[in-house]
Amino acid sequence: MTTAAENEEKIRLRKGPSLVVWELLTRTLRNPEARKEVSPGNYELLFRLDEAERLALHYLAGAIQRAVPEALTPVESDLIAEGKRWLMFRHK
C-alpha cells in the first residue's frame, strides 16, 4: 500500500504560465461548444490555442516531466487507470 506522500508530487510553474493554462482550461471546460460527449462520461475537447497558450502547455509538460520522471518512459495502462479511478473518486 502506498502512502499519500508517495502519491504526491509538487509541480513548479511560474505564475504567468500557470494563469495562462488555468484560463485556457476553464475557458474550454465552461464552453459547451468546446466539449463533445463521445460516450457516457467521456468527452472530446477542442482546444484553440494561441502561441502563448501553446508555450504555457509546453512549460506545464516540462514541469510534470521534471516532477514525475517516469512520465518520460512508457507508462503502464494500469497506472493511468489507477490515476483515473483516483480522480473519479476524488470528484464525488
ZAMARGU-4260 file (C-alpha; in steps of 0.2 Angstrom, whole numbers, plus 5000, padded with zeros to 4 digits):
<rodrens>
0) 5000/5000/5000 | 5007/5017/4996 | 5005/5032/5007 | 4998/5049/5002 | 5016/5056/5002
5) 5022/5043/4990 | 5007/5048/4978 | 5010/5067/4978 | 5022/5077/4968 | 5024/5096/4968
10) 5025/5104/4951 | 5033/5121/4950 | 5027/5133/4936 | 5029/5152/4935 | 5014/5162/4939
15) 5012/5169/4921 | 5011/5152/4913 | 5001/5145/4927 | 4987/5158/4924 | 4988/5155/4905
20) 4985/5137/4907 | 4971/5140/4920 | 4962/5152/4909 | 4963/5140/4894 | 4957/5125/4904
25) 4942/5135/4912 | 4938/5143/4896 | 4937/5127/4887 | 4929/5117/4900 | 4915/5130/4903
30) 4911/5132/4884 | 4899/5118/4879 | 4904/5121/4861 | 4921/5115/4865 | 4915/5099/4873
35) 4908/5084/4864 | 4902/5069/4874 | 4908/5054/4864 | 4901/5041/4876 | 4893/5042/4893
40) 4906/5051/4904 | 4919/5053/4891 | 4922/5069/4882 | 4932/5076/4867 | 4939/5093/4870
45) 4943/5106/4856 | 4957/5117/4861 | 4960/5133/4851 | 4977/5139/4856 | 4987/5155/4853
50) 5006/5154/4854 | 5007/5159/4872 | 4995/5146/4877 | 5004/5133/4867 | 5020/5138/4876
55) 5012/5138/4893 | 5006/5120/4890 | 5024/5115/4885 | 5030/5123/4901 | 5017/5113/4911
60) 5023/5097/4902 | 5041/5100/4906 | 5036/5103/4924 | 5027/5087/4925 | 5042/5078/4917
65) 5054/5085/4930 | 5042/5081/4945 | 5037/5064/4938 | 5052/5057/4929 | 5043/5041/4924
70) 5032/5052/4913 | 5046/5051/4900 | 5045/5032/4900 | 5031/5022/4893 | 5018/5022/4907
75) 5009/5006/4910 | 4990/5007/4907 | 4986/5001/4924 | 4994/5016/4932 | 4984/5028/4921
80) 4968/5018/4925 | 4973/5020/4944 | 4975/5038/4941 | 4958/5040/4933 | 4950/5030/4947
85) 4958/5041/4960 | 4952/5057/4951 | 4934/5050/4949 | 4933/5045/4967 | 4940/5062/4972
90) 4927/5071/4962 | 4912/5064/4971
</rodrens>
